[in-house]
Amino acid sequence: MKATFVVHDMTCNHCVQTITRAVQSLSADARVQADLASHRVTIEAPVDASQLQQAIAAEGYDVQPA
């Protein structure tokens, strides 16, 4: 399953690492691609998009489906 989100407050590589860890806590094999310039995160994982969104939000980020 592939999902893309906009995370407006993702501003640096530390943010990317935090989001990646949150997603990989749901699925260790998840693939996370982040584009800091567009604030987009694309995730490939066998996890429902709403669960991915909740995991990112739980880290304190404002995350919306793209």
TORKEVO-700952 format. One record per residue (C-alpha): residue number from 1; residue in three letters; x, y, z. Coordinates in Angstrom, 1 decimal, m for minus. Example, Ala and Ser with C-alpha at 12.3 -4.5 7.8 and 13.67 -1.06 7.14 Angstrom:
// TORKEVO-700952
> resi,resn,x,y,z
> 1,ALA,12.3,m4.5,7.8
> 2,SER,13.7,m1.1,7.1
// end
This chain:
// TORKEVO-700952
> resi,resn,x,y,z
> 1,MET,0.0,0.0,0.0
> 2,LYS,1.3,3.5,m0.9
> 3,ALA,0.2,6.7,0.8
> 4,THR,1.4,10.3,0.5
> 5,PHE,1.0,12.9,3.1
> 6,VAL,1.8,16.6,3.4
> 7,VAL,3.6,17.5,6.7
> 8,HIS,3.9,21.3,6.7
> 9,ASP,6.0,21.4,9.9
> 10,MET,8.6,18.8,8.6
> 11,THR,11.5,21.2,8.2
> 12,CYS,14.8,19.2,8.6
> 13,ASN,16.4,15.8,8.4
> 14,HIS,15.7,15.2,12.1
> 15,CYS,12.0,15.5,11.3
> 16,VAL,12.4,13.0,8.5
> 17,GLN,14.2,10.6,10.9
> 18,THR,11.4,11.0,13.5
> 19,ILE,8.7,10.4,11.0
> 20,THR,10.6,7.4,9.5
> 21,ARG,10.9,5.8,13.0
> 22,ALA,7.2,6.4,13.7
> 23,VAL,6.2,4.7,10.5
> 24,GLN,8.7,1.8,10.9
> 25,SER,7.3,1.2,14.4
> 26,LEU,4.2,0.0,12.6
> 27,SER,6.0,m1.9,9.9
> 28,ALA,9.8,m2.5,10.0
> 29,ASP,9.9,m2.9,6.3
> 30,ALA,8.2,0.4,5.5
> 31,ARG,9.8,2.5,2.8
> 32,VAL,9.7,6.2,3.5
> 33,GLN,10.6,8.9,1.0
> 34,ALA,10.5,12.5,2.2
> 35,ASP,10.8,15.7,0.2
> 36,LEU,11.6,18.6,2.5
> 37,ALA,11.0,21.3,m0.2
> 38,SER,7.4,20.2,m0.8
> 39,HIS,6.8,18.9,2.7
> 40,ARG,5.6,15.6,1.2
> 41,VAL,6.2,12.1,2.7
> 42,THR,5.5,9.0,0.5
> 43,ILE,5.2,5.7,2.4
> 44,GLU,5.1,2.2,1.1
> 45,ALA,4.0,m0.2,3.8
> 46,PRO,1.4,m2.9,4.4
> 47,VAL,m0.4,m0.6,6.9
> 48,ASP,m3.6,1.4,6.5
> 49,ALA,m3.1,5.1,5.6
> 50,SER,m5.0,6.3,8.6
> 51,GLN,m2.7,4.3,10.9
> 52,LEU,0.3,5.9,9.2
> 53,GLN,m1.2,9.3,9.6
> 54,GLN,m1.9,8.7,13.3
> 55,ALA,1.6,7.5,13.9
> 56,ILE,3.1,10.7,12.4
> 57,ALA,0.6,12.9,14.2
> 58,ALA,1.5,11.2,17.5
> 59,GLU,5.0,12.6,17.0
> 60,GLY,3.6,16.1,17.1
> 61,TYR,3.3,16.8,13.3
> 62,ASP,0.5,18.4,11.5
> 63,VAL,m0.1,15.7,8.8
> 64,GLN,m2.7,15.7,6.1
> 65,PRO,m3.3,13.3,3.1
> 66,ALA,m1.8,14.7,m0.1
// end
